[in-house]
Amino acid sequence: MLLLIEKYIFYFFLFAIPFQTRKILWYSSWRFGEWTSISVYATDILLILLFIFWYFNSCQQIRNPKLKILNPFDRLMVLSLSKDKFQILNSIFKNPNFYLFLVLIISAVSIKNSTDNAISWFQWAKLLEFSIFYWYLSRYAFIKFGLFNSFLAILMGGLFQAVIAIVQFLKQSNLGLKYLGESVVNSDLAGIASFYLPNGDKIIRSYGTTPHPNVLATCLFFA
């Protein structure tokens, strides 16, 4: 039962990646700014739930060595014990994870130059979150759930965004899907992504449930 719940949470997370449902907790000035705010997204909560499943399954794996090892890097670490120091260092420097750790460390150290430590630490925590997500996918999720259904969930999410985008373009405004994080969009608002026809008509670009049409384009391209 727990395995089924974990599986569907994972697939729904992949489907819901373009959703911008969030709670804004704080922003640094009287006027809201995307890059000077702290928000918790619904997908963050789903991701934390998946990390919890990963943690408890890993603990169970340690307690029961007969269980299948889901992490192929564990085998690499075991094999490295039999190598000399030069070979171990060579393995470390050839491992992309080493450079990801290095980026995280350098990013944390660079916060001392920030003008707003609270925002900087929050953004660093987001960087750490997505780094853990990378390890979760590569070492656990794709091995446990497979690639086909994972990519199918992303494809279905892309099709869902495409339908929303088409209707937004035809309507030239948002659809009222605020609980999915849809932006408020219409031709009367300033700063809306748009273009003009030769006759001067303003055409609003589609957002889907993403924060910008370029982000929507990326999601559709990936799907």
KOLLO-804786 format. One record per residue (C-alpha): x, y, z. Coordinates in steps of 0.5 Angstrom, whole numbers, plus 500, padded with zeros to 3 digits. Layout:
<rs>
     x     y     z
     X     Y     Z
...
</rs>
This chain:
<rs>
     x     y     z
   500   500   500
   506   505   502
   509   503   495
   503   505   491
   502   511   495
   510   513   494
   509   511   487
   503   516   485
   506   522   489
   512   521   485
   508   521   478
   503   527   481
   510   531   482
   512   530   475
   506   532   472
   505   538   477
   512   541   476
   509   547   472
   504   548   477
   506   555   481
   501   554   487
   505   557   493
   504   561   500
   508   567   500
   511   567   507
   516   574   507
   518   579   502
   524   584   503
   520   591   502
   514   594   501
   513   592   494
   513   584   492
   519   582   488
   520   575   486
   527   575   487
   526   578   494
   521   574   497
   521   567   501
   515   562   498
   513   555   499
   511   551   493
   506   545   494
   511   542   489
   516   543   495
   511   539   500
   511   533   495
   518   533   494
   519   533   502
   514   527   502
   518   523   497
   525   525   501
   522   522   507
   520   516   503
   527   515   500
   530   516   507
   526   510   511
   527   506   505
   534   507   505
   534   505   513
   530   499   512
   535   497   506
   541   498   511
   537   494   517
   536   488   512
   542   487   507
   538   482   503
   534   487   500
   536   489   493
   541   495   493
   537   501   489
   543   505   489
   549   503   484
   554   508   487
   554   504   494
   557   499   490
   562   504   487
   564   506   494
   565   499   497
   570   497   491
   574   504   492
   576   501   499
   580   496   495
   584   501   491
   590   505   493
   589   513   495
   591   515   488
   586   511   485
   581   513   490
   582   521   489
   582   519   481
   575   516   482
   573   522   486
   575   527   481
   572   524   475
   565   523   479
   560   529   477
   558   529   484
   564   532   487
   563   538   483
   556   539   485
   558   539   492
   564   544   491
   558   548   487
   554   548   494
   560   550   498
   562   555   494
   555   558   494
   554   558   501
   561   561   502
   559   567   497
   553   569   502
   558   573   506
   558   578   500
   550   578   500
   546   584   502
   540   580   504
   543   574   508
   535   571   509
   534   571   502
   541   568   500
   540   563   505
   533   561   502
   536   561   495
   541   557   497
   537   552   501
   533   551   494
   539   550   491
   541   544   496
   533   542   495
   534   541   487
   541   538   488
   538   532   493
   532   532   488
   538   530   483
   541   525   487
   534   522   489
   532   521   481
   539   518   479
   540   514   485
   533   512   487
   527   514   483
   528   512   476
   531   505   479
   525   504   483
   519   507   478
   523   506   472
   523   511   466
   517   510   462
   512   511   467
   516   517   469
   516   520   462
   509   519   461
   507   523   467
   512   529   464
   508   528   458
   501   528   461
   503   534   465
   506   538   458
   499   536   455
   495   539   460
   499   545   460
   498   545   452
   491   545   453
   491   551   458
   495   555   454
   491   554   448
   485   556   451
   489   562   455
   491   564   448
   484   564   445
   481   568   451
   487   573   451
   486   572   459
   487   567   465
   482   562   466
   481   563   474
   486   557   475
   489   560   482
   489   554   486
   494   551   480
   498   558   481
   496   561   474
   498   568   473
   493   573   473
   493   575   465
   489   580   461
   491   586   456
   490   591   461
   495   589   465
   502   592   465
   508   588   464
   505   582   461
   508   578   456
   505   580   449
   507   582   442
   503   587   437
   500   585   430
   502   590   424
   495   593   425
   497   595   433
   493   589   436
   496   587   443
   496   579   443
   498   576   450
   502   570   450
   500   564   454
   503   563   461
   499   556   462
   500   555   470
   508   557   470
   510   564   472
   512   566   464
   511   564   457
   518   562   456
   518   557   462
   512   554   459
   515   554   453
   521   550   456
   516   545   460
   512   544   453
   519   543   449
   521   538   455
   515   534   455
</rs>
